[in-house]
Each structure stands twice: as C-alpha cells, then as structure tokens.
Amino acid sequence: MPHWLEQTLGALIIVLVLLDVFLTVLYARAGTGIVSDRLARLTWRFFRFVSKPFARHRGIVLSLCGPVILVLFVALWDFGLTLGTALIIHPRLGTSLTSGSGGTPTDFITALFTGGTNGSGSDTLCR
C-alpha cells in the first residue's frame, strides 16, 4: 500500500471516530452515530436474547446493557483512534520516528503500540 494512501486512510479513520463521538455524545439524538448506534442496537439485541432464560430477573440482566454499551463505545473509539494513528505513523517508523534506545522496529504492531501510548515511556519513539 502506498505510504500516502495508508496515511490518508488513517486520517479518515480518525475523522470518522471523532465524528462518531461528536454525534453520539455532543449531538445526542437517537440514531445519529455512525458506528456507535449500530453497536448499541446489536448489544441491546444480544442482551434481550440472553435475558430470556432469566424470567424473574430479566430486568436486572437488561439493566446491565447500558453500562456495557458505554464500555464498548469507549473501547471502540479508543481502538479506532489507535488504528488511525498507527496508519499515519507506520510509514515513518525507522526514518522520521526512531527509538531513543536502539533500533526501531518498523512493523505495524509497533505502530499500533506507539499510536496507542502517550509517548511517556522510557523506550518511546522520538525525533
């Protein structure tokens, strides 16, 4: 994949995740999220299905759905931002971005790790 295409895809993913956060949290209208709305509906269907055997306690099982949806939203948004950042920095690993403590791995897993951390570790990429 050409470097410019990988970085453009990463920027697009970041924009889509941030737009989903905006539409879900700040413009809180039912059904406006890009991905989060579908994830919430799927999770609700799953909880409805799983709660059927718990006839007397079905309400308790269903009441757990909201907190689970919130955790899934945060995990989805975190992964999306990490993936987008990794796609942006991956082509630059080993050239523009180097490790301060030796050789710099240039694989995509390293880009995911670097994109998902805040850069405050002792073996972070710099320059």
N, CA, C and O atoms as CSV, one atom per row, in Angstrom:
chain,resi,resn,atom,element,x,y,z
A,1,MET,N,N,0.852,-1.172,0.000
A,1,MET,CA,C,0.000,0.000,0.000
A,1,MET,C,C,0.901,1.239,0.000
A,1,MET,O,O,1.823,1.328,0.811
A,2,PRO,N,N,0.648,2.182,-0.889
A,2,PRO,CA,C,1.460,3.403,-0.906
A,2,PRO,C,C,1.364,4.149,0.429
A,2,PRO,O,O,0.324,4.142,1.088
A,3,HIS,N,N,2.470,4.791,0.808
A,3,HIS,CA,C,2.518,5.488,2.098
A,3,HIS,C,C,1.441,6.551,2.215
A,3,HIS,O,O,0.811,6.680,3.264
A,4,TRP,N,N,1.223,7.308,1.160
A,4,TRP,CA,C,0.246,8.390,1.229
A,4,TRP,C,C,-1.169,7.839,1.411
A,4,TRP,O,O,-1.998,8.462,2.075
A,5,LEU,N,N,-1.447,6.662,0.817
A,5,LEU,CA,C,-2.767,6.058,0.948
A,5,LEU,C,C,-2.992,5.543,2.373
A,5,LEU,O,O,-4.080,5.691,2.929
A,6,GLU,N,N,-1.962,4.942,2.950
A,6,GLU,CA,C,-2.047,4.447,4.321
A,6,GLU,C,C,-2.284,5.597,5.294
A,6,GLU,O,O,-3.107,5.488,6.203
A,7,GLN,N,N,-1.566,6.692,5.103
A,7,GLN,CA,C,-1.730,7.843,5.988
A,7,GLN,C,C,-3.085,8.526,5.784
A,7,GLN,O,O,-3.689,8.996,6.748
A,8,THR,N,N,-3.561,8.583,4.558
A,8,THR,CA,C,-4.881,9.161,4.280
A,8,THR,C,C,-5.978,8.315,4.914
A,8,THR,O,O,-6.927,8.852,5.486
A,9,LEU,N,N,-5.851,6.985,4.814
A,9,LEU,CA,C,-6.812,6.089,5.447
A,9,LEU,C,C,-6.810,6.278,6.962
A,9,LEU,O,O,-7.870,6.283,7.588
A,10,GLY,N,N,-5.627,6.432,7.552
A,10,GLY,CA,C,-5.526,6.674,8.989
A,10,GLY,C,C,-6.201,7.974,9.396
A,10,GLY,O,O,-6.918,8.015,10.396
A,11,ALA,N,N,-5.978,9.034,8.632
A,11,ALA,CA,C,-6.622,10.317,8.933
A,11,ALA,C,C,-8.137,10.209,8.784
A,11,ALA,O,O,-8.879,10.791,9.575
A,12,LEU,N,N,-8.595,9.476,7.788
A,12,LEU,CA,C,-10.034,9.294,7.580
A,12,LEU,C,C,-10.659,8.529,8.747
A,12,LEU,O,O,-11.750,8.877,9.201
A,13,ILE,N,N,-9.983,7.502,9.231
A,13,ILE,CA,C,-10.486,6.743,10.377
A,13,ILE,C,C,-10.581,7.638,11.607
A,13,ILE,O,O,-11.571,7.585,12.337
A,14,ILE,N,N,-9.570,8.452,11.840
A,14,ILE,CA,C,-9.596,9.366,12.989
A,14,ILE,C,C,-10.749,10.347,12.869
A,14,ILE,O,O,-11.448,10.596,13.852
A,15,VAL,N,N,-10.964,10.910,11.684
A,15,VAL,CA,C,-12.067,11.855,11.484
A,15,VAL,C,C,-13.411,11.163,11.715
A,15,VAL,O,O,-14.301,11.735,12.343
A,16,LEU,N,N,-13.562,9.939,11.213
A,16,LEU,CA,C,-14.818,9.210,11.407
A,16,LEU,C,C,-15.076,8.892,12.881
A,16,LEU,O,O,-16.210,8.992,13.349
A,17,VAL,N,N,-14.028,8.509,13.608
A,17,VAL,CA,C,-14.189,8.223,15.034
A,17,VAL,C,C,-14.575,9.498,15.780
A,17,VAL,O,O,-15.489,9.480,16.605
A,18,LEU,N,N,-13.890,10.593,15.498
A,18,LEU,CA,C,-14.210,11.846,16.180
A,18,LEU,C,C,-15.615,12.336,15.814
A,18,LEU,O,O,-16.314,12.900,16.655
A,19,LEU,N,N,-16.020,12.125,14.581
A,19,LEU,CA,C,-17.379,12.479,14.182
A,19,LEU,C,C,-18.399,11.602,14.908
A,19,LEU,O,O,-19.452,12.088,15.323
A,20,ASP,N,N,-18.094,10.328,15.061
A,20,ASP,CA,C,-18.982,9.429,15.795
A,20,ASP,C,C,-19.096,9.853,17.259
A,20,ASP,O,O,-20.187,9.831,17.828
A,21,VAL,N,N,-17.975,10.238,17.869
A,21,VAL,CA,C,-18.005,10.732,19.247
A,21,VAL,C,C,-18.873,11.980,19.326
A,21,VAL,O,O,-19.705,12.104,20.225
A,22,PHE,N,N,-18.684,12.900,18.395
A,22,PHE,CA,C,-19.476,14.137,18.394
A,22,PHE,C,C,-20.962,13.833,18.253
A,22,PHE,O,O,-21.781,14.351,19.012
A,23,LEU,N,N,-21.306,13.001,17.289
A,23,LEU,CA,C,-22.722,12.704,17.051
A,23,LEU,C,C,-23.351,11.911,18.191
A,23,LEU,O,O,-24.548,12.042,18.445
A,24,THR,N,N,-22.569,11.101,18.872
A,24,THR,CA,C,-23.102,10.274,19.945
A,24,THR,C,C,-23.174,11.023,21.272
A,24,THR,O,O,-24.152,10.891,22.008
A,25,VAL,N,N,-22.149,11.805,21.579
A,25,VAL,CA,C,-22.064,12.439,22.892
A,25,VAL,C,C,-22.570,13.876,22.875
A,25,VAL,O,O,-23.385,14.258,23.715
A,26,LEU,N,N,-22.100,14.659,21.939
A,26,LEU,CA,C,-22.422,16.084,21.948
A,26,LEU,C,C,-23.700,16.421,21.193
A,26,LEU,O,O,-24.366,17.405,21.513
A,27,TYR,N,N,-24.043,15.630,20.212
A,27,TYR,CA,C,-25.282,15.830,19.446
A,27,TYR,C,C,-26.160,14.617,19.700
A,27,TYR,O,O,-26.506,13.876,18.781
A,28,ALA,N,N,-26.507,14.433,20.942
A,28,ALA,CA,C,-27.167,13.203,21.391
A,28,ALA,C,C,-28.605,13.107,20.893
A,28,ALA,O,O,-29.545,13.453,21.609
A,29,ARG,N,N,-28.761,12.645,19.689
A,29,ARG,CA,C,-30.069,12.335,19.114
A,29,ARG,C,C,-30.068,10.848,18.791
A,29,ARG,O,O,-29.044,10.308,18.373
A,30,ALA,N,N,-31.160,10.203,18.971
A,30,ALA,CA,C,-31.236,8.763,18.720
A,30,ALA,C,C,-30.926,8.457,17.259
A,30,ALA,O,O,-31.520,9.028,16.345
A,31,GLY,N,N,-29.988,7.552,17.068
A,31,GLY,CA,C,-29.691,7.085,15.721
A,31,GLY,C,C,-28.770,7.958,14.905
A,31,GLY,O,O,-28.704,7.789,13.687
A,32,THR,N,N,-28.048,8.896,15.522
A,32,THR,CA,C,-27.189,9.767,14.720
A,32,THR,C,C,-25.744,9.296,14.643
A,32,THR,O,O,-24.998,9.757,13.779
A,33,GLY,N,N,-25.330,8.390,15.521
A,33,GLY,CA,C,-23.954,7.914,15.492
A,33,GLY,C,C,-23.658,7.122,14.224
A,33,GLY,O,O,-24.554,6.518,13.635
A,34,ILE,N,N,-22.417,7.128,13.819
A,34,ILE,CA,C,-22.013,6.413,12.605
A,34,ILE,C,C,-21.888,4.913,12.890
A,34,ILE,O,O,-22.530,4.094,12.232
A,35,VAL,N,N,-21.068,4.569,13.862
A,35,VAL,CA,C,-20.859,3.165,14.221
A,35,VAL,C,C,-21.504,2.851,15.566
A,35,VAL,O,O,-22.030,1.756,15.762
A,36,SER,N,N,-21.466,3.792,16.480
A,36,SER,CA,C,-21.930,3.529,17.839
A,36,SER,C,C,-23.417,3.191,17.899
A,36,SER,O,O,-23.831,2.395,18.742
A,37,ASP,N,N,-24.220,3.779,17.027
A,37,ASP,CA,C,-25.647,3.457,17.018
A,37,ASP,C,C,-25.876,1.985,16.673
A,37,ASP,O,O,-26.692,1.313,17.305
A,38,ARG,N,N,-25.159,1.496,15.679
A,38,ARG,CA,C,-25.289,0.090,15.292
A,38,ARG,C,C,-24.786,-0.837,16.397
A,38,ARG,O,O,-25.378,-1.884,16.662
A,39,LEU,N,N,-23.693,-0.439,17.034
A,39,LEU,CA,C,-23.148,-1.237,18.128
A,39,LEU,C,C,-24.130,-1.292,19.299
A,39,LEU,O,O,-24.300,-2.347,19.910
A,40,ALA,N,N,-24.774,-0.176,19.615
A,40,ALA,CA,C,-25.749,-0.144,20.710
A,40,ALA,C,C,-26.949,-1.034,20.397
A,40,ALA,O,O,-27.423,-1.769,21.264
A,41,ARG,N,N,-27.438,-0.970,19.166
A,41,ARG,CA,C,-28.581,-1.817,18.793
A,41,ARG,C,C,-28.221,-3.298,18.842
A,41,ARG,O,O,-29.006,-4.115,19.322
A,42,LEU,N,N,-27.046,-3.639,18.348
A,42,LEU,CA,C,-26.595,-5.028,18.379
A,42,LEU,C,C,-26.438,-5.522,19.821
A,42,LEU,O,O,-26.823,-6.647,20.140
A,43,THR,N,N,-25.881,-4.689,20.674
A,43,THR,CA,C,-25.706,-5.062,22.075
A,43,THR,C,C,-27.058,-5.236,22.761
A,43,THR,O,O,-27.236,-6.164,23.551
A,44,TRP,N,N,-28.015,-4.350,22.467
A,44,TRP,CA,C,-29.341,-4.467,23.055
A,44,TRP,C,C,-30.020,-5.767,22.623
A,44,TRP,O,O,-30.632,-6.455,23.439
A,45,ARG,N,N,-29.908,-6.096,21.339
A,45,ARG,CA,C,-30.484,-7.366,20.852
A,45,ARG,C,C,-29.850,-8.556,21.557
A,45,ARG,O,O,-30.540,-9.506,21.929
A,46,PHE,N,N,-28.535,-8.502,21.740
A,46,PHE,CA,C,-27.829,-9.575,22.433
A,46,PHE,C,C,-28.335,-9.712,23.862
A,46,PHE,O,O,-28.591,-10.824,24.323
A,47,PHE,N,N,-28.481,-8.602,24.563
A,47,PHE,CA,C,-28.955,-8.659,25.944
A,47,PHE,C,C,-30.396,-9.142,26.026
A,47,PHE,O,O,-30.749,-9.879,26.947
A,48,ARG,N,N,-31.228,-8.740,25.082
A,48,ARG,CA,C,-32.602,-9.245,25.069
A,48,ARG,C,C,-32.628,-10.753,24.889
A,48,ARG,O,O,-33.394,-11.444,25.560
A,49,PHE,N,N,-31.801,-11.270,23.990
A,49,PHE,CA,C,-31.730,-12.706,23.751
A,49,PHE,C,C,-31.213,-13.449,24.982
A,49,PHE,O,O,-31.784,-14.459,25.395
A,50,VAL,N,N,-30.131,-12.940,25.561
A,50,VAL,CA,C,-29.515,-13.603,26.709
A,50,VAL,C,C,-30.416,-13.548,27.937
A,50,VAL,O,O,-30.375,-14.451,28.772
A,51,SER,N,N,-31.223,-12.510,28.057
A,51,SER,CA,C,-32.043,-12.335,29.260
A,51,SER,C,C,-33.303,-13.204,29.271
A,51,SER,O,O,-33.948,-13.318,30.313
A,52,LYS,N,N,-33.671,-13.816,28.151
A,52,LYS,CA,C,-34.909,-14.611,28.088
A,52,LYS,C,C,-34.972,-15.736,29.118
A,52,LYS,O,O,-36.028,-15.922,29.722
A,53,PRO,N,N,-33.905,-16.496,29.354
A,53,PRO,CA,C,-33.994,-17.566,30.361
A,53,PRO,C,C,-34.155,-17.049,31.801
A,53,PRO,O,O,-34.569,-17.805,32.680
A,54,PHE,N,N,-33.838,-15.792,32.047
A,54,PHE,CA,C,-33.922,-15.223,33.389
A,54,PHE,C,C,-35.272,-14.531,33.576
A,54,PHE,O,O,-35.322,-13.319,33.784
A,55,ALA,N,N,-36.328,-15.267,33.505
A,55,ALA,CA,C,-37.675,-14.695,33.503
A,55,ALA,C,C,-37.919,-13.758,34.687
A,55,ALA,O,O,-38.369,-12.628,34.493
A,56,ARG,N,N,-37.632,-14.204,35.892
A,56,ARG,CA,C,-37.876,-13.366,37.076
A,56,ARG,C,C,-36.898,-12.214,37.187
A,56,ARG,O,O,-37.244,-11.146,37.693
A,57,HIS,N,N,-35.692,-12.422,36.721
A,57,HIS,CA,C,-34.637,-11.414,36.875
A,57,HIS,C,C,-34.239,-10.785,35.543
A,57,HIS,O,O,-33.134,-10.260,35.404
A,58,ARG,N,N,-35.123,-10.838,34.586
A,58,ARG,CA,C,-34.813,-10.314,33.250
A,58,ARG,C,C,-34.494,-8.819,33.296
A,58,ARG,O,O,-33.595,-8.358,32.594
A,59,GLY,N,N,-35.222,-8.063,34.114
A,59,GLY,CA,C,-34.988,-6.631,34.232
A,59,GLY,C,C,-33.593,-6.314,34.736
A,59,GLY,O,O,-32.972,-5.344,34.302
A,60,ILE,N,N,-33.100,-7.138,35.657
A,60,ILE,CA,C,-31.748,-6.925,36.187
A,60,ILE,C,C,-30.715,-7.159,35.092
A,60,ILE,O,O,-29.773,-6.381,34.941
A,61,VAL,N,N,-30.895,-8.230,34.332
A,61,VAL,CA,C,-29.959,-8.525,33.232
A,61,VAL,C,C,-29.998,-7.406,32.194
A,61,VAL,O,O,-28.953,-6.956,31.724
A,62,LEU,N,N,-31.192,-6.959,31.841
A,62,LEU,CA,C,-31.309,-5.889,30.847
A,62,LEU,C,C,-30.744,-4.566,31.350
A,62,LEU,O,O,-30.278,-3.752,30.553
A,63,SER,N,N,-30.779,-4.342,32.659
A,63,SER,CA,C,-30.253,-3.087,33.203
A,63,SER,C,C,-28.738,-2.991,33.080
A,63,SER,O,O,-28.176,-1.900,33.181
A,64,LEU,N,N,-28.080,-4.114,32.863
A,64,LEU,CA,C,-26.628,-4.106,32.666
A,64,LEU,C,C,-26.234,-3.684,31.257
A,64,LEU,O,O,-25.065,-3.400,30.999
A,65,CYS,N,N,-27.192,-3.642,30.353
A,65,CYS,CA,C,-26.891,-3.337,28.953
A,65,CYS,C,C,-26.319,-1.931,28.784
A,65,CYS,O,O,-25.360,-1.749,28.035
A,66,GLY,N,N,-26.878,-0.952,29.452
A,66,GLY,CA,C,-26.402,0.434,29.323
A,66,GLY,C,C,-24.936,0.597,29.682
A,66,GLY,O,O,-24.175,1.151,28.890
A,67,PRO,N,N,-24.515,0.130,30.858
A,67,PRO,CA,C,-23.093,0.227,31.195
A,67,PRO,C,C,-22.187,-0.535,30.223
A,67,PRO,O,O,-21.088,-0.081,29.908
A,68,VAL,N,N,-22.651,-1.685,29.755
A,68,VAL,CA,C,-21.852,-2.452,28.792
A,68,VAL,C,C,-21.704,-1.664,27.489
A,68,VAL,O,O,-20.627,-1.646,26.894
A,69,ILE,N,N,-22.772,-1.021,27.050
A,69,ILE,CA,C,-22.713,-0.208,25.832
A,69,ILE,C,C,-21.704,0.928,25.993
A,69,ILE,O,O,-20.931,1.200,25.074
A,70,LEU,N,N,-21.703,1.589,27.145
A,70,LEU,CA,C,-20.747,2.679,27.373
A,70,LEU,C,C,-19.307,2.188,27.305
A,70,LEU,O,O,-18.452,2.839,26.704
A,71,VAL,N,N,-19.040,1.043,27.917
A,71,VAL,CA,C,-17.687,0.479,27.877
A,71,VAL,C,C,-17.307,0.108,26.442
A,71,VAL,O,O,-16.175,0.339,26.020
A,72,LEU,N,N,-18.246,-0.464,25.700
A,72,LEU,CA,C,-17.980,-0.815,24.301
A,72,LEU,C,C,-17.712,0.428,23.450
A,72,LEU,O,O,-16.845,0.405,22.576
A,73,PHE,N,N,-18.451,1.506,23.700
A,73,PHE,CA,C,-18.210,2.759,22.967
A,73,PHE,C,C,-16.792,3.262,23.198
A,73,PHE,O,O,-16.078,3.586,22.250
A,74,VAL,N,N,-16.392,3.324,24.455
A,74,VAL,CA,C,-15.051,3.823,24.770
A,74,VAL,C,C,-13.984,2.925,24.145
A,74,VAL,O,O,-12.998,3.422,23.601
A,75,ALA,N,N,-14.175,1.606,24.221
A,75,ALA,CA,C,-13.208,0.677,23.625
A,75,ALA,C,C,-13.152,0.835,22.106
A,75,ALA,O,O,-12.071,0.824,21.517
A,76,LEU,N,N,-14.319,0.981,21.476
A,76,LEU,CA,C,-14.370,1.160,20.022
A,76,LEU,C,C,-13.677,2.452,19.606
A,76,LEU,O,O,-12.881,2.456,18.667
A,77,TRP,N,N,-13.974,3.541,20.297
A,77,TRP,CA,C,-13.360,4.824,19.957
A,77,TRP,C,C,-11.860,4.803,20.207
A,77,TRP,O,O,-11.087,5.353,19.422
A,78,ASP,N,N,-11.448,4.169,21.302
A,78,ASP,CA,C,-10.020,4.064,21.602
A,78,ASP,C,C,-9.300,3.263,20.531
A,78,ASP,O,O,-8.239,3.667,20.055
A,79,PHE,N,N,-9.872,2.136,20.152
A,79,PHE,CA,C,-9.243,1.311,19.115
A,79,PHE,C,C,-9.205,2.050,17.777
A,79,PHE,O,O,-8.206,1.982,17.062
A,80,GLY,N,N,-10.278,2.752,17.436
A,80,GLY,CA,C,-10.301,3.495,16.177
A,80,GLY,C,C,-9.249,4.580,16.127
A,80,GLY,O,O,-8.575,4.739,15.109
A,81,LEU,N,N,-9.094,5.332,17.207
A,81,LEU,CA,C,-8.067,6.376,17.244
A,81,LEU,C,C,-6.666,5.779,17.220
A,81,LEU,O,O,-5.764,6.322,16.581
A,82,THR,N,N,-6.484,4.653,17.923
A,82,THR,CA,C,-5.184,3.981,17.905
A,82,THR,C,C,-4.856,3.459,16.511
A,82,THR,O,O,-3.729,3.612,16.040
A,83,LEU,N,N,-5.833,2.844,15.850
A,83,LEU,CA,C,-5.620,2.323,14.497
A,83,LEU,C,C,-5.314,3.460,13.517
A,83,LEU,O,O,-4.395,3.352,12.706
A,84,GLY,N,N,-6.079,4.538,13.593
A,84,GLY,CA,C,-5.836,5.674,12.705
A,84,GLY,C,C,-4.454,6.266,12.897
A,84,GLY,O,O,-3.760,6.571,11.927
A,85,THR,N,N,-4.055,6.429,14.154
A,85,THR,CA,C,-2.729,6.967,14.444
A,85,THR,C,C,-1.648,6.008,13.954
A,85,THR,O,O,-0.638,6.445,13.403
A,86,ALA,N,N,-1.848,4.718,14.148
A,86,ALA,CA,C,-0.862,3.734,13.695
A,86,ALA,C,C,-0.710,3.773,12.184
A,86,ALA,O,O,0.405,3.667,11.673
A,87,LEU,N,N,-1.817,3.923,11.460
A,87,LEU,CA,C,-1.729,4.007,9.998
A,87,LEU,C,C,-0.981,5.268,9.552
A,87,LEU,O,O,-0.291,5.255,8.533
A,88,ILE,N,N,-1.119,6.336,10.307
A,88,ILE,CA,C,-0.419,7.572,9.949
A,88,ILE,C,C,1.078,7.462,10.216
A,88,ILE,O,O,1.884,7.901,9.395
A,89,ILE,N,N,1.460,6.879,11.360
A,89,ILE,CA,C,2.887,6.857,11.709
A,89,ILE,C,C,3.639,5.653,11.152
A,89,ILE,O,O,4.867,5.686,11.088
A,90,HIS,N,N,2.945,4.593,10.748
A,90,HIS,CA,C,3.616,3.379,10.282
A,90,HIS,C,C,4.622,3.627,9.154
A,90,HIS,O,O,5.735,3.107,9.232
A,91,PRO,N,N,4.289,4.390,8.114
A,91,PRO,CA,C,5.272,4.590,7.048
A,91,PRO,C,C,6.524,5.339,7.492
A,91,PRO,O,O,7.548,5.279,6.811
A,92,ARG,N,N,6.462,6.036,8.609
A,92,ARG,CA,C,7.595,6.846,9.076
A,92,ARG,C,C,8.446,6.162,10.138
A,92,ARG,O,O,9.452,6.717,10.581
A,93,LEU,N,N,8.048,4.953,10.552
A,93,LEU,CA,C,8.842,4.238,11.549
A,93,LEU,C,C,10.219,3.908,10.982
A,93,LEU,O,O,10.341,3.390,9.872
A,94,GLY,N,N,11.240,4.213,11.755
A,94,GLY,CA,C,12.606,3.934,11.340
A,94,GLY,C,C,13.258,5.066,10.575
A,94,GLY,O,O,14.481,5.085,10.433
A,95,THR,N,N,12.468,6.018,10.076
A,95,THR,CA,C,13.056,7.166,9.365
A,95,THR,C,C,12.784,8.443,10.160
A,95,THR,O,O,13.682,8.953,10.831
A,96,SER,N,N,11.578,8.956,10.095
A,96,SER,CA,C,11.228,10.164,10.841
A,96,SER,C,C,11.011,9.874,12.316
A,96,SER,O,O,11.274,10.727,13.163
A,97,LEU,N,N,10.531,8.671,12.628
A,97,LEU,CA,C,10.290,8.263,14.009
A,97,LEU,C,C,11.264,7.146,14.355
A,97,LEU,O,O,11.217,6.064,13.771
A,98,THR,N,N,12.145,7.418,15.310
A,98,THR,CA,C,13.127,6.424,15.711
A,98,THR,C,C,13.100,6.248,17.221
A,98,THR,O,O,12.651,7.122,17.962
A,99,SER,N,N,13.589,5.103,17.653
A,99,SER,CA,C,13.648,4.802,19.078
A,99,SER,C,C,14.858,5.477,19.685
A,99,SER,O,O,15.913,5.566,19.057
A,100,GLY,N,N,14.703,5.945,20.894
A,100,GLY,CA,C,15.819,6.575,21.593
A,100,GLY,C,C,16.756,5.576,22.231
A,100,GLY,O,O,17.790,5.968,22.772
A,101,SER,N,N,16.422,4.280,22.183
A,101,SER,CA,C,17.253,3.283,22.865
A,101,SER,C,C,17.635,2.124,21.950
A,101,SER,O,O,17.572,0.968,22.367
A,102,GLY,N,N,18.022,2.407,20.734
A,102,GLY,CA,C,18.459,1.335,19.847
A,102,GLY,C,C,17.699,1.333,18.536
A,102,GLY,O,O,17.164,2.354,18.106
A,103,GLY,N,N,17.663,0.160,17.906
A,103,GLY,CA,C,16.993,0.012,16.621
A,103,GLY,C,C,15.488,0.188,16.731
A,103,GLY,O,O,14.881,-0.120,17.757
A,104,THR,N,N,14.905,0.684,15.661
A,104,THR,CA,C,13.466,0.924,15.643
A,104,THR,C,C,12.769,-0.144,14.811
A,104,THR,O,O,13.019,-0.248,13.610
A,105,PRO,N,N,11.894,-0.945,15.433
A,105,PRO,CA,C,11.102,-1.893,14.650
A,105,PRO,C,C,10.155,-1.131,13.718
A,105,PRO,O,O,9.640,-0.074,14.081
A,106,THR,N,N,9.934,-1.662,12.537
A,106,THR,CA,C,9.084,-0.961,11.566
A,106,THR,C,C,7.811,-1.733,11.234
A,106,THR,O,O,7.157,-1.443,10.233
A,107,ASP,N,N,7.455,-2.706,12.057
A,107,ASP,CA,C,6.251,-3.487,11.790
A,107,ASP,C,C,5.004,-2.725,12.267
A,107,ASP,O,O,5.105,-1.747,13.007
A,108,PHE,N,N,3.836,-3.193,11.828
A,108,PHE,CA,C,2.590,-2.499,12.137
A,108,PHE,C,C,2.210,-2.635,13.610
A,108,PHE,O,O,1.552,-1.751,14.158
A,109,ILE,N,N,2.613,-3.726,14.255
A,109,ILE,CA,C,2.324,-3.902,15.686
A,109,ILE,C,C,3.027,-2.803,16.485
A,109,ILE,O,O,2.457,-2.270,17.437
A,110,THR,N,N,4.238,-2.468,16.113
A,110,THR,CA,C,4.948,-1.376,16.777
A,110,THR,C,C,4.225,-0.060,16.548
A,110,THR,O,O,4.134,0.765,17.457
A,111,ALA,N,N,3.710,0.143,15.341
A,111,ALA,CA,C,2.945,1.360,15.057
A,111,ALA,C,C,1.679,1.412,15.896
A,111,ALA,O,O,1.316,2.479,16.391
A,112,LEU,N,N,0.992,0.268,16.070
A,112,LEU,CA,C,-0.190,0.223,16.928
A,112,LEU,C,C,0.173,0.542,18.373
A,112,LEU,O,O,-0.529,1.304,19.038
A,113,PHE,N,N,1.264,-0.039,18.860
A,113,PHE,CA,C,1.696,0.227,20.227
A,113,PHE,C,C,2.045,1.700,20.408
A,113,PHE,O,O,1.647,2.322,21.393
A,114,THR,N,N,2.776,2.245,19.472
A,114,THR,CA,C,3.175,3.651,19.551
A,114,THR,C,C,1.964,4.564,19.427
A,114,THR,O,O,1.870,5.567,20.134
A,115,GLY,N,N,1.045,4.231,18.543
A,115,GLY,CA,C,-0.159,5.038,18.378
A,115,GLY,C,C,-1.096,4.961,19.560
A,115,GLY,O,O,-1.896,5.873,19.772
A,116,GLY,N,N,-1.015,3.886,20.342
A,116,GLY,CA,C,-1.901,3.711,21.475
A,116,GLY,C,C,-1.335,4.168,22.802
A,116,GLY,O,O,-2.031,4.127,23.816
A,117,THR,N,N,-0.089,4.600,22.817
A,117,THR,CA,C,0.509,5.084,24.063
A,117,THR,C,C,0.665,6.587,24.001
A,117,THR,O,O,0.553,7.195,22.936
A,118,ASN,N,N,0.921,7.174,25.143
A,118,ASN,CA,C,1.057,8.624,25.194
A,118,ASN,C,C,2.477,9.096,24.965
A,118,ASN,O,O,2.733,10.300,24.958
A,119,GLY,N,N,3.402,8.176,24.779
A,119,GLY,CA,C,4.771,8.575,24.476
A,119,GLY,C,C,5.594,8.937,25.688
A,119,GLY,O,O,6.650,9.552,25.540
A,120,SER,N,N,5.150,8.578,26.896
A,120,SER,CA,C,5.893,8.959,28.089
A,120,SER,C,C,6.787,7.828,28.613
A,120,SER,O,O,7.448,7.986,29.639
A,121,GLY,N,N,6.807,6.700,27.917
A,121,GLY,CA,C,7.622,5.590,28.361
A,121,GLY,C,C,9.103,5.827,28.113
A,121,GLY,O,O,9.483,6.782,27.435
A,122,SER,N,N,9.943,4.946,28.670
A,122,SER,CA,C,11.381,5.128,28.525
A,122,SER,C,C,11.858,4.682,27.153
A,122,SER,O,O,12.928,5.110,26.722
A,123,ASP,N,N,11.118,3.848,26.455
A,123,ASP,CA,C,11.533,3.344,25.140
A,123,ASP,C,C,10.593,3.852,24.057
A,123,ASP,O,O,10.148,3.081,23.207
A,124,THR,N,N,10.293,5.127,24.083
A,124,THR,CA,C,9.353,5.687,23.116
A,124,THR,C,C,10.068,6.141,21.856
A,124,THR,O,O,11.280,6.354,21.850
A,125,LEU,N,N,9.310,6.279,20.814
A,125,LEU,CA,C,9.858,6.767,19.561
A,125,LEU,C,C,9.914,8.288,19.599
A,125,LEU,O,O,9.004,8.941,20.109
A,126,CYS,N,N,10.970,8.833,19.063
A,126,CYS,CA,C,11.099,10.291,19.100
A,126,CYS,C,C,11.794,10.803,17.843
A,126,CYS,O,O,12.229,10.019,16.999
A,127,ARG,N,N,11.892,12.096,17.730
A,127,ARG,CA,C,12.542,12.865,16.671
A,127,ARG,C,C,11.571,13.465,15.767
A,127,ARG,O,O,11.952,14.147,14.816
